[in-house]
Amino acid sequence: MASSTRDGEPHEDEIRMWREGDSWIITDVETGITTQGETRQEALEMLDDAVAGYKGERGHEPTDEELRELGVDPEDNTTGNGDLPDFMQ
């Protein structure tokens, strides 16, 4: 069986990839995040994006201008205020 160690030390950024039907499935071992794609490359790109989002390396708080472009009044926009919906508790 393959080992995830080199010289007794664990690998960082270990991933596991396998094929299921017409898709490639890939998991980041450290975070447990799993994505899929039609090709290995697509699955890896999806995983890179998902892990970066999980680690807070992607995205940003919307600016007031961005909110207005989407039809949201920045004064009415609240983040994290109130109770979580039942399905998130």
QUILIN-V711121 format. One record per run of one state. SS is the DSSP state (H for helix, E for strand, L for the rest). FROM is the first residue (numbers start at 1). TO is the last residue. Records with the same first field share a line. If there is no record, write none. Layout:
SS: FROM-TO / FROM-TO
This chain:
L: 1-4 / 7-8 / 11-14 / 21-22 / 29-33 / 38-39 / 55-63 / 70-73 / 77-85 / 89-89
E: 5-6 / 9-10 / 15-20 / 23-28 / 34-37
H: 40-54 / 64-69 / 74-76 / 86-88
